[in-house]
């Protein structure tokens, strides 16, 4: 039985969420197209609007500011491409960081191909960006800043509110990829002065294939859609809405909000217990800032072992080597390289991430497997390795 | 990445891990190749007497396929003629272990280490000891 410690990659659907989704799928009253004006359509739309309010409440937004998407990749692309393209006549400069998720990096690379200039900010060795770095990068033609709230590999938490204040003062839109933060860190789009914010249901015990983009009221009609078709989601994201998916996403958001404090406390304690247990192994290095980190992620590099062998030695654990999205490439993690780790250390990195079902016994078992796995590989390695 | 059962067995319980202690009448030859920075490093030790490898041991830093290949190669090449170290070619092992083609580079590190071990024997042993 594999011990699941990859909650940053995906969380299991909460049973209550699965139940409400299954019920919505089976409910004969909810089979209409939510865009239709007849009673079955209106019934489905009403459930979707209730879900919109649930998601809005998680981040301190108004329901009308939530757009449904297929997930975070689409939300990030819509935010970055849509906002930058809409403002192209005003300016063609965007600021982001070199440690963003691939969906933001990819969208910014696309902007570069379209002739935009992108400033890629490098975080410090702890993975942190300074709001003053952002301020210094702003130019008269800057229209958008995109910075993630919690790094998906290291769990480092950026000072989103400070960056938001800088952007608001300069009249620049601020997009936050909050995929790892939603349900784990407090989010308030008003207090943090966020204009656009992306979330994904399956990161907080909701369904895969369902996400949302918050677009604040002043920005709503100033984003260019990626897709063209019907007028759903104010024309910004056309396509028939998936009633059961969104009902599930809504309940998952409500539960995440209700459980936020308890989940944070419990998961922080588990993460710290795991770090305390594996930090005793010589040559185990914590990646990212020691304190400014989300509750669920622990990322370490291990000296003297090779990354692929480390993963096989830890086969009893479902963990990630670097980011799940990039691990298939076999390349060392670019995020860890940016933090100053060598290729070898970036490759020999493990991301543990805990969740609601993780127990203290799981942490003990994971630590024991890690200690044994590293010892095994070091017995095999040449003395100087 | 999927691994064959034989790779898994050699990875979990590698045969012939170094270091070797030479016994009376044996000479100990060494070969190394690769580096940690390059992602793969192998050291080979051979206990040789009268041109025969009596025992062979390895240490390896690298992917599971490389570790398994080192382990299996030490089983295949000892006991055996010392010339076998120089003649080792990884292709047959790749088929036996189910090593994907893109891992050939890793196994060439093993080949280099074995050749360097043979070279150590060839250059340091007086002719009468062969």
Interface residues (C-beta under 8 A of the other chain):
Chain A: X304 X305 X306 X308 X309 X312 X342 X343 X344 X347 X379 X380 X381 X382 X383 X384 X385
Chain B: X1 X3 X8 X11 X14 X17 X32 X36 X37 X39 X40 X41 X42 X43 X59 X60 X61 X62 X63 X64 X67
